[in-house]
Structures are given as C-alpha cells and as structure tokens.
Amino acid sequence: MTNMPAEAALRPDRTGLSTPASAPEPAPLYAHDEPCAVLIGWQRREGVLRMLSASHAVVGGVPGLRPGDRVRLLRHAGGAVVHDCLVTRATLEGVELARAAPGGFLA
C-alpha cells in the first residue's frame, strides 16, 4: 500500500477559469512587414504595417505625417480593410496611429 495521492488530486484546480471576468484578453495582432496603404484625403501612400493591435498601429515608409493628422489605414491582407486612425507620434519604426473603434470615430 502507498500513501501517494491520486494523480487527479495533483492537478491544479481549474474552477472559475471559464468565467468572462477571468478570461484572458485577446492578444494583439502583430503584423511585421505587411504591405498597406495610408489614405490622406484623396492621396494614397504605400507603406509597411509594422504592428497592429486593437487600439494602435505602427506604419513605416510614409513620410510627411504629423501628430493630429486624420488618416485611413488600408490593409491588403485578407481583403481590403479600412481603419480610421489618428497620427499620435513618429518613432524610428514609423508613424504611430491610434485606431478608432469599429464603427466609431476618434474624438
């Protein structure tokens, strides 16, 4: 006879992990070197999408954008997807954009 606990008793307790409050948030979508375009009024400038998350994006290769500019980000991957964005700042990686919520507008 042994005093070892059963294998099931050694497993961690998973009660409450499936509740919406404890569910993990969706991971950001990262896109590295994905072709894209930035629409500035009627102008279209091709660029490279460096990073994409639920609220922000970083686009490289699009000069002349300043903080406060309103632009539209056009993603080519998976069909044409357009996001309304606001330029927040420029970094060494590219221009950072704040994305509007789907169906929403930026303040």
C-alpha positions as CSV (number, residue, x, y, z in Angstrom):
1,M,0.0,0.0,0.0
2,T,1.1,3.5,-0.7
3,N,0.3,6.9,0.8
4,M,0.7,8.8,-2.5
5,P,-2.3,10.9,-3.6
6,A,-4.2,10.1,-6.7
7,E,-3.0,11.7,-10.0
8,A,-6.2,13.8,-10.2
9,A,-5.5,15.2,-6.8
10,L,-2.2,16.6,-8.0
11,R,-3.7,18.6,-10.9
12,P,-4.4,22.3,-10.3
13,D,-7.9,23.4,-9.5
14,R,-9.5,24.9,-12.6
15,T,-12.7,26.2,-11.1
16,G,-13.7,29.6,-12.3
17,L,-11.3,29.8,-15.2
18,S,-14.1,29.8,-17.8
19,T,-15.9,32.9,-16.4
20,P,-15.8,36.0,-18.6
21,A,-14.2,38.0,-15.8
22,S,-11.2,35.7,-15.6
23,A,-10.9,35.0,-19.3
24,P,-7.7,36.4,-20.8
25,E,-8.0,39.4,-23.1
26,P,-7.4,38.8,-26.8
27,A,-3.8,39.1,-27.8
28,P,-2.8,42.0,-30.0
29,L,-2.5,41.3,-33.7
30,Y,1.1,41.8,-34.8
31,A,1.9,42.3,-38.4
32,H,5.5,42.5,-39.4
33,D,6.3,43.9,-42.8
34,E,2.8,43.6,-44.2
35,P,2.1,45.8,-47.2
36,C,-0.5,48.5,-46.5
37,A,-1.5,52.0,-47.7
38,V,-2.4,55.2,-45.9
39,L,-5.1,57.3,-47.3
40,I,-4.7,61.0,-46.7
41,G,-7.7,62.8,-48.2
42,W,-7.6,61.6,-51.8
43,Q,-3.9,60.7,-51.7
44,R,-2.8,57.1,-51.3
45,R,0.7,56.4,-50.0
46,E,2.0,52.8,-49.8
47,G,3.7,51.8,-46.6
48,V,4.6,48.8,-44.4
49,L,2.5,47.8,-41.4
50,R,4.9,47.1,-38.6
51,M,2.5,46.4,-35.7
52,L,-1.3,46.2,-35.3
53,S,-3.3,45.9,-32.1
54,A,-6.9,46.5,-31.1
55,S,-6.2,50.2,-30.5
56,H,-2.9,51.1,-32.2
57,A,-0.9,50.6,-35.3
58,V,2.7,51.4,-36.5
59,V,3.2,52.1,-40.2
60,G,6.6,52.6,-41.7
61,G,7.6,54.2,-45.0
62,V,5.0,57.0,-45.1
63,P,6.8,60.4,-44.7
64,G,5.1,63.7,-44.1
65,L,2.6,62.7,-41.4
66,R,2.3,64.8,-38.3
67,P,0.7,64.2,-34.9
68,G,-3.0,65.1,-35.2
69,D,-3.4,64.1,-38.8
70,R,-6.5,62.0,-39.5
71,V,-5.8,59.2,-42.0
72,R,-7.3,55.9,-43.1
73,L,-5.2,52.7,-42.8
74,L,-5.9,50.3,-45.7
75,R,-4.8,46.7,-45.0
76,H,-4.3,44.5,-48.1
77,A,-4.0,41.1,-46.2
78,G,-7.3,39.2,-46.1
79,G,-9.1,41.6,-48.4
80,A,-9.3,45.4,-48.2
81,V,-9.9,46.5,-44.6
82,V,-10.0,50.2,-43.8
83,H,-9.4,51.7,-40.3
84,D,-10.0,55.3,-39.3
85,C,-6.9,56.5,-37.5
86,L,-5.3,59.5,-35.8
87,V,-1.5,60.1,-36.0
88,T,-0.2,60.2,-32.4
89,R,3.6,60.4,-33.0
90,A,6.5,59.4,-35.1
91,T,9.2,57.0,-34.0
92,L,12.2,55.3,-35.5
93,E,10.0,52.3,-36.5
94,G,7.4,54.5,-38.3
95,V,4.3,56.6,-37.6
96,E,2.1,55.5,-34.6
97,L,-1.6,55.6,-35.2
98,A,-4.5,55.4,-32.8
99,R,-7.3,53.3,-34.3
100,A,-10.9,54.2,-33.9
101,A,-13.2,51.5,-32.5
102,P,-15.1,49.6,-35.2
103,G,-18.0,51.8,-36.3
104,G,-16.8,54.6,-34.1
105,F,-15.0,57.9,-34.6
106,L,-12.0,59.4,-32.9
107,A,-12.5,62.4,-30.7
